[in-house]
Amino acid sequence: MWALRRAGNPLRARAHQVMSARGCANLEVLLNADAKNVEEHHSSECNCKDCQKLDCCHQPKPLVFKSSFSSGTFMWSRGFSSQAGANSGDKQDELEEGFSDLEVPPEADKKDLGLTSDESSESDDDTIDALGLSEVEADAKPEESIKKLPQSTLLTALLESPRVDIPGAVKKWLDNGNTLDRSELFYIILGLRKRRLFIKALQLLECVEEFKLLDYEERDYASRVDLVAKVNGIYKAEKYVENIPASHRGEIVYRTLLANCVAIANVKKSEQVFNKMKNLGFPLSVFSCNQLLLLYKRVDKKKLGDVLTMMEKENVKPSLFTYKLLVDTKGAARDIEDMEKVIQTMQADGIEPDIMFQATIARHYIFSGHREKAEAILGQMEGDDIKENRPACKILLPLYAFLGKNADVERVWKVCEDNARLNECMPAIEAFGRIGDVEKAEEIFENMFKTWKTLSSKYYNAMLRVYAQKGLFDKGKELAKRMGDEGCRIGPSTLDSLVKLHLDAGEVEKADSILHKLSYKNKIKPMYTTYMMLLDSYSKKGDIHNSEKLFSKVRQMGYTGRIRQYQLLLHAYLNAKTPPYGFKERMKADDIFPNRAVASLLAATDPFNKKHAMSELLD
């Protein structure tokens, strides 16, 4: 029996217990930051009474699985456990986790924090599960292939109908003699999801049940769980699950709930759902394991090795997405040597990287200073003839821009320019903006209106981000006004760019006002990175009052279990030369454990610590 026991420090897997030269166990060693220390610890004399890091002198005793979940314990059949909200002591924990998008550097500095897209979007649109279960796992694929149907008249009616009258629109459509089959329902729901019209999608499913248009199957219940979580929150979704008939309350329903818990980084609830799935006898799947990896990649990287050990013991083979998470983690930590070992292990297991995986590798090479390796990967992505490999263009554009290869950005864009596709224009705008050719970015943006007449807000956002990056405040304000005149939806990304635009212009209070008013008026949840940008600005000014207000707002919005906001708040106290009395207790109450950066800040702001006086650190 393999048991990983919780000690005072976060869990660590022991290198001497690894039993396989390949697969998960091999990766566990790569991810275990203390593997070297483990060997040294075992090679020296150990006083067991004083050994806090590892239970090294005795074989761990098997843990008995508890049917009722304890808030401090999370177990699989191997005794897997976790501390909710615990954070790694690794230096990378102080970094923002919004580096999964191609156009964003893996280690976004504070200046670029606002350029990350919605942090829940870990996967591309074309990888959305056919069930609509999750938009976070990139290897979730439809279990059955359904050919795309012609434009649905019901979908058109729903898009044109106000949100408050979806039942009326459905009833009117039915009164016209129309009928609904399951294939059409799937594509309508998918169409609404891709437009992020979750409320309309949820109302449609409610109408399907109320009007008895179709008999609900488990997939329908699972899709509704996902939508309830997105619209009304995870606790309402959990309540809904309890009301699903037992015959349809299967693994798909629970893994949907798990994915949504992970999406909001709710460690305690994620572990409860994972535990519940075990109690119900569901087999351990790579989907569930990937969700845990995604969760701990965000909140506590030291637990990644524990998940991998569990996967090996339960004979769960890693998927491409599993390896992508591990490569992203190692690359973000600038650990290129170990990142390459993960890639080698993946290839030894017969899994070849796709073009998005290659892009992830190239991105980490770029921001770790390995230009030649990055260029070699980009060459592989291009193939022998970029004209014959046009789908790669939209991926290559931002990467060449980050390398500062202006000629290559222009060369790749020429392949697309004469008959540019919608999904190529946005990365082109951002790429030209990145290399400083704002006029070309503006030309691409304006030319889009000649072909498509009207554009959704995300294309305006791309141009707005360029203005924000280049500090073109007046142009940014003018574009924002144009968006309003065109009736564009103000979403989290637009709000993020507007806040950055004003912060870079030094208008911190105005940025705060915009964040508050627009999020309230449009009923949107701002991105975590947006709050962190603003908190960083108040922190630099030593504005404790507004920093504390914003810190509380971040918690109210459900962004908990992350150490970044505590670090920035401590910086505010440091810059104000004011002791943060009781800060350690606040963190302990929130189940947040200091990493090295935060520990040094706590020492520096401690008025009783003469060795690290604030004045000395500031000098």
SEVO-106378 format. One record per residue (C-alpha): x, y, z. Coordinates in steps of 0.05 Angstrom, whole numbers, padded with zeros to 5 digits, always signed. Layout:
BEGIN
XYZ...
// end
This chain:
BEGIN
+00000+00000+00000+00028+00067-00022+00013+00121+00028+00031+00194+00027+00022+00224+00095+00011+00296+00111+00064+00328+00155+00073+00400+00178+00102+00418+00111+00067+00405+00044+00068+00334+00019+00131+00309-00016+00140+00245-00053+00201+00205-00034+00250+00191-00089+00272+00123-00061+00200+00097-00068+00197+00108-00143+00189+00040-00174+00189+00053-00249+00242+00079-00296+00189+00108-00342+00121+00140-00340+00090+00175-00281+00143+00156-00230+00197+00185-00274+00159+00249-00280+00147+00251-00206+00222+00253-00194+00228+00310-00245+00175+00350-00209+00198+00335-00138+00236+00398-00120+00266+00363-00059+00290+00299-00092+00362+00317-00082+00349+00336-00010+00315+00269+00001+00377+00231-00020+00421+00275+00023+00374+00267+00082+00376+00191+00077+00451+00190+00071+00459+00226+00137+00440+00209+00207+00369+00228+00223+00337+00244+00289+00266+00221+00277+00238+00264+00332+00264+00326+00297+00251+00305+00226+00195+00350+00201+00203+00344+00127+00200+00270+00114+00176+00209+00151+00241+00177+00129+00256+00126+00183+00193+00085+00182+00149+00056+00128+00084+00096+00125+00024+00061+00155-00035+00049+00109-00090+00101+00117-00162+00079+00124-00209+00114+00077-00262+00155+00113-00331+00156+00083-00344+00226+00110-00298+00280+00084-00256+00318+00135-00237+00389+00115-00164+00375+00127-00160+00307+00093-00167+00286+00021-00155+00213+00004-00156+00164-00053-00144+00091-00044-00070+00106-00035-00080+00154+00022-00072+00216-00020-00083+00278+00022-00078+00353+00018-00081+00417+00057-00133+00461+00026-00103+00525+00002-00032+00507+00019+00021+00539-00024+00089+00517-00046+00151+00548-00019+00179+00549-00089+00200+00617-00115+00153+00607-00174+00093+00612-00129+00101+00686-00127+00089+00689-00202+00022+00699-00235-00009+00636-00264-00038+00668-00327+00016+00641-00374-00023+00587-00410-00043+00630-00469+00002+00630-00528+00009+00706-00534+00030+00715-00461+00100+00702-00435+00104+00644-00386+00128+00691-00331+00088+00754-00341+00120+00810-00303+00077+00859-00265+00075+00906-00324+00044+00852-00368-00004+00820-00319-00064+00851-00352-00048+00819-00419-00069+00750-00398-00136+00725-00422-00190+00695-00378-00153+00647-00333-00207+00595-00338-00193+00585-00412-00138+00534-00409-00159+00501-00474-00177+00522-00544-00247+00526-00570-00239+00465-00614-00222+00422-00554-00286+00434-00516-00316+00368-00494-00376+00347-00536-00416+00343-00471-00401+00415-00454-00371+00388-00390-00307+00428-00386-00269+00482-00420-00206+00471-00381-00181+00403-00405-00149+00407-00473-00151+00332-00486-00225+00324-00473-00254+00299-00538-00324+00281-00562-00341+00209-00554-00381+00210-00617-00373+00251-00681-00434+00290-00704-00432+00328-00769-00446+00401-00763-00518+00419-00776-00542+00479-00817-00556+00543-00779-00611+00528-00729-00672+00573-00731-00679+00563-00656-00607+00586-00644-00621+00648-00686-00684+00661-00645-00647+00653-00580-00590+00699-00601-00640+00753-00621-00684+00744-00559-00671+00784-00496-00645+00742-00438-00709+00750-00398-00752+00720-00453-00718+00655-00471-00779+00612-00451-00823+00656-00495-00775+00649-00554-00775+00573-00547-00850+00570-00541-00860+00614-00602-00811+00570-00642-00850+00507-00621-00917+00539-00639-00891+00548-00710-00891+00472-00717-00817+00461-00703-00790+00401-00665-00724+00393-00629-00679+00332-00634-00618+00317-00592-00567+00333-00646-00595+00402-00657-00598+00414-00582-00525+00396-00576-00504+00447-00629-00549+00501-00601-00518+00493-00532-00448+00491-00562-00463+00554-00602-00487+00591-00540-00427+00566-00500-00377+00591-00551-00410+00659-00548-00406+00653-00471-00482+00661-00467-00486+00613-00409-00550+00642-00380-00587+00631-00446-00559+00560-00451-00582+00544-00381-00651+00572-00394-00656+00531-00457-00641+00466-00419-00692+00486-00366-00743+00495-00422-00726+00427-00451-00743+00395-00384-00804+00438-00369-00835+00430-00439-00815+00356-00440-00782+00365-00508-00732+00309-00496-00719+00258-00442-00659+00280-00402-00598+00235-00406-00536+00238-00363-00501+00283-00413-00558+00333-00409-00555+00333-00333-00479+00341-00336-00485+00399-00384-00536+00432-00338-00490+00422-00278-00435+00459-00316-00481+00516-00334-00509+00523-00264-00438+00527-00238-00420+00581-00287-00483+00622-00277-00501+00611-00204-00437+00586-00172-00408+00519-00150-00452+00510-00088-00517+00516-00128-00488+00466-00178-00473+00418-00120-00545+00425-00096-00570+00411-00166-00528+00347-00169-00563+00322-00106-00630+00329-00141-00610+00290-00204-00643+00221-00207-00594+00168-00181-00597+00130-00247-00567+00191-00283-00520+00214-00228-00458+00181-00257-00385+00196-00267-00397+00247-00322-00439+00289-00275-00387+00288-00219-00327+00301-00264-00365+00361-00291-00373+00387-00220-00299+00372-00207-00277+00411-00268-00317+00472-00246-00288+00469-00175-00219+00467-00205-00236+00525-00253-00246+00571-00193-00186+00541-00155-00230+00518-00097-00182+00467-00067-00227+00443-00011-00288+00432-00055-00246+00400-00111-00218+00350-00062-00287+00336-00033-00315+00320-00102-00255+00278-00120-00263+00240-00055-00338+00231-00068-00323+00200-00136-00279+00149-00102-00333+00133-00050-00383+00120-00106-00336+00070-00138-00319+00108-00201-00253+00086-00232-00196+00136-00229-00193+00170-00298-00140+00212-00332-00192+00268-00336-00198+00272-00260-00123+00267-00250-00111+00322-00301-00161+00366-00263-00120+00356-00199-00056+00371-00237-00087+00435-00264-00110+00454-00194-00043+00443-00160-00005+00475-00218-00042+00538-00196-00041+00533-00121+00013+00484-00098+00062+00455-00147+00093+00409-00096+00031+00366-00098+00039+00351-00172+00087+00294-00156+00036+00264-00109-00017+00262-00164+00032+00230-00213+00051+00177-00161-00023+00162-00152-00032+00156-00227+00024+00106-00232-00001+00064-00175-00072+00063-00204-00044+00049-00274-00073+00113-00304-00032+00131-00365-00016+00205-00376-00049+00240-00435-00021+00294-00480-00054+00346-00435-00020+00315-00374+00048+00326-00406+00029+00396-00429+00014+00415-00357+00081+00388-00333+00120+00421-00389+00085+00486-00375+00102+00481-00301+00175+00466-00313+00181+00518-00367+00149+00572-00324+00200+00556-00270+00256+00566-00322+00276+00494-00310+00290+00479-00383+00333+00418-00370+00277+00382-00332+00226+00407-00382+00264+00372-00437+00267+00308-00395+00191+00310-00389+00186+00316-00465+00234+00257-00473+00191+00215-00426+00129+00234-00464+00160+00213-00530+00185+00148-00499+00113+00134-00480+00094+00141-00553+00059+00209-00547+00079+00261-00599+00067+00335-00587+00016+00371-00630+00027+00441-00657-00001+00474-00594+00045+00433-00551+00104+00454-00595+00082+00526-00586+00083+00517-00511+00154+00490-00514+00177+00546-00561+00146+00598-00515+00186+00573-00455+00249+00570-00496+00238+00643-00517+00228+00670-00447+00285+00629-00419+00334+00659-00469+00342+00596-00512+00331+00631-00578+00364+00579-00622+00322+00523-00593+00260+00565-00600+00275+00580-00673+00286+00506-00686+00217+00490-00658+00186+00545-00699+00219+00516-00761+00187+00449-00746+00120+00482-00736+00125+00518-00803+00142+00455-00842+00172+00455-00911+00123+00506-00939+00085+00554-00894+00035+00567-00950+00016+00493-00948+00014+00495-00872-00030+00557-00863-00064+00535-00798+00004+00546-00764+00006+00619-00783-00039+00644-00727+00005+00607-00677+00072+00629-00706+00055+00704-00709+00058+00719-00634+00118+00674-00624+00159+00709-00677+00136+00775-00647+00162+00756-00579+00229+00737-00611+00230+00806-00642+00235+00777-00712+00198+00831-00749+00214+00803-00818+00185+00735-00800+00122+00767-00772+00113+00804-00838+00131+00742-00879+00080+00697-00844+00026+00751-00848+00035+00757-00923+00012+00685-00929-00055+00705-00898-00063+00778-00916-00099+00774-00983-00155+00729-00956-00146+00734-00881-00188+00691-00836-00221+00717-00773-00178+00675-00726-00115+00699-00760-00129+00773-00753-00128+00777-00677-00059+00745-00668-00034+00789-00726-00058+00852-00692-00024+00833-00627+00039+00810-00663+00048+00876-00701+00032+00914-00637+00085+00874-00600+00139+00892-00652+00118+00965-00649+00083+00970-00716+00019+01000-00689-00001+01028-00757-00001+00959-00788-00042+00932-00730-00092+00988-00741-00094+00973-00816-00111+00900-00803-00164+00919-00752-00198+00968-00800-00195+00920-00859-00233+00869-00818-00295+00913-00822-00293+00911-00898-00301+00835-00896-00343+00822-00834-00379+00888-00824-00389+00878-00749-00340+00848-00700-00347+00820-00630-00314+00854-00572-00254+00807-00570-00226+00838-00635-00233+00907-00606-00199+00881-00544-00139+00858-00586-00130+00929-00612-00143+00958-00543-00088+00914-00515-00039+00941-00567-00056+01012-00546-00048+00993-00473+00020+00961-00485+00046+01021-00523+00017+01072-00474-00028+01104-00528-00078+01130-00478-00118+01176-00523-00125+01124-00578-00146+01073-00527-00200+01119-00498-00225+01134-00569-00230+01059-00585-00267+01046-00520-00317+01100-00538-00325+01068-00606-00339+01001-00574-00394+01033-00533-00424+01066-00595-00424+00999-00632-00459+00965-00574-00401+00917-00561-00406+00873-00500-00360+00895-00443-00329+00831-00417-00271+00814-00370-00219+00822-00425-00244+00891-00445-00245+00912-00372-00175+00885-00362-00148+00926-00421-00184+00989-00398-00155+00983-00328-00085+00972-00356-00093+01032-00403-00109+01078-00345-00057+01049-00298-00002+01059-00349-00025+01131-00356-00017+01139-00280-00092+01145-00268-00098+01093-00213-00161+01120-00181-00195+01125-00249-00175+01053-00264-00206+01032-00197-00270+01070-00213-00275+01038-00282-00264+00968-00252-00318+00979-00200-00370+01013-00244-00365+00970-00307-00362+00904-00270-00424+00924-00230-00462+00953-00289-00447+00895-00336-00451+00841-00282-00384+00812-00299-00330+00781-00256-00264+00815-00269-00203+00771-00281-00156+00757-00224-00099+00790-00262-00140+00854-00268-00146+00859-00193-00072+00843-00185-00052+00899-00233-00091+00949-00192-00068+00921-00125+00004+00925-00150-00006+00999-00167-00034+01015-00098+00021+00974-00066+00076+01014-00101+00045+01078-00074+00042+01050-00003-00033+01061-00003-00054+01013+00052-00126+01036+00055-00142+01022-00018-00098+00960-00019-00138+00930+00038-00204+00949+00005-00182+00916-00060-00155+00855-00023-00224+00845+00009-00258+00853-00058-00213+00799-00088-00234+00751-00033-00308+00769-00042-00302+00752-00116-00280+00682-00098-00206+00689-00114-00178+00653-00053-00122+00603-00040-00071+00645-00078-00010+00677-00048+00000+00733-00097-00050+00781-00066-00019+00772+00003+00049+00788-00026+00025+00852-00058-00012+00873+00005+00052+00863+00045+00088+00906-00005+00038+00962+00009+00055+00959+00083+00129+00957+00068+00125+01018+00022+00083+01054+00074+00134+01036+00128+00076+01010+00170+00078+00943+00208+00023+00894+00185+00004+00870+00255-00028+00801+00256-00013+00787+00183+00016+00718+00197-00048+00700+00234-00090+00725+00176-00053+00680+00128-00058+00621+00175-00133+00631+00182-00139+00630+00105-00097+00566+00100-00043+00605+00062+00029+00587+00077+00086+00635+00062+00134+00621+00005+00204+00650+00006+00185+00717-00022+00128+00727+00027+00169+00701+00086+00223+00753+00071+00169+00808+00068+00140+00785+00134+00210+00790+00165+00222+00858+00133+00157+00887+00159+00164+00858+00229+00178+00916+00276+00210+00869+00326+00259+00840+00276+00320+00885+00279+00358+00844+00229+00308+00858+00174+00285+00928+00191+00240+00960+00139+00285+01021+00132+00345+00977+00116+00307+00938+00063+00280+01002+00032+00349+01033+00030
// end
